[in-house]
């Protein structure tokens, strides 16, 4: 799964770089980073039911 993620990220990043410019890759990276931070925050706030 990790290798697939790296391959997918490099492929999409390369396509963005070739299609637009380096700025598109920076914007995409910032969007993915903010999405990851939001998901981490929401996950930390979720309540896990406790079993007795």
LUMNUTOR-476453 format. One record per residue (C-alpha): residue number from 0; x, y, z. Coordinates in Angstrom, 3 decimals, m for minus. Layout:
(atom NUM (X Y Z))
...
***
This chain:
(atom 0 (0.000 0.000 0.000))
(atom 1 (2.856 2.378 0.782))
(atom 2 (4.583 1.719 m2.528))
(atom 3 (1.293 2.203 m4.367))
(atom 4 (0.782 5.548 m2.634))
(atom 5 (4.287 6.687 m3.535))
(atom 6 (3.835 5.632 m7.156))
(atom 7 (0.446 7.299 m7.420))
(atom 8 (1.733 10.507 m5.820))
(atom 9 (4.721 10.720 m8.138))
(atom 10 (2.568 10.018 m11.189))
(atom 11 (m0.017 12.660 m10.331))
(atom 12 (2.695 15.119 m9.308))
(atom 13 (4.525 14.578 m12.579))
(atom 14 (1.368 15.077 m14.579))
(atom 15 (0.603 18.303 m12.704))
(atom 16 (4.168 19.518 m13.196))
(atom 17 (4.137 18.740 m16.917))
(atom 18 (0.624 20.068 m17.484))
(atom 19 (0.809 23.285 m15.493))
(atom 20 (3.910 24.230 m13.564))
(atom 21 (5.620 23.720 m10.257))
(atom 22 (2.983 25.939 m8.651))
(atom 23 (0.254 23.414 m9.394))
(atom 24 (2.205 20.740 m7.532))
(atom 25 (2.663 23.059 m4.551))
(atom 26 (m1.039 23.896 m4.453))
(atom 27 (m2.011 20.219 m4.756))
(atom 28 (0.420 19.319 m1.973))
(atom 29 (m1.046 22.030 0.268))
(atom 30 (m4.597 20.817 m0.400))
(atom 31 (m3.700 17.202 0.386))
(atom 32 (m1.873 18.277 3.549))
(atom 33 (m4.864 20.307 4.761))
(atom 34 (m7.212 17.416 4.011))
(atom 35 (m4.975 15.035 5.965))
(atom 36 (m4.858 17.455 8.897))
(atom 37 (m8.643 17.794 8.861))
(atom 38 (m9.127 14.020 8.795))
(atom 39 (m6.637 13.570 11.643))
(atom 40 (m8.459 16.212 13.692))
(atom 41 (m11.862 14.673 13.064))
(atom 42 (m10.538 11.222 13.905))
(atom 43 (m9.054 12.454 17.176))
(atom 44 (m12.381 14.011 18.139))
(atom 45 (m14.463 10.913 17.437))
(atom 46 (m15.630 9.005 20.461))
(atom 47 (m14.932 5.313 20.631))
(atom 48 (m17.563 3.321 22.496))
(atom 49 (m16.068 1.663 25.545))
(atom 50 (m16.708 m1.991 26.159))
(atom 51 (m17.042 m3.316 29.681))
***
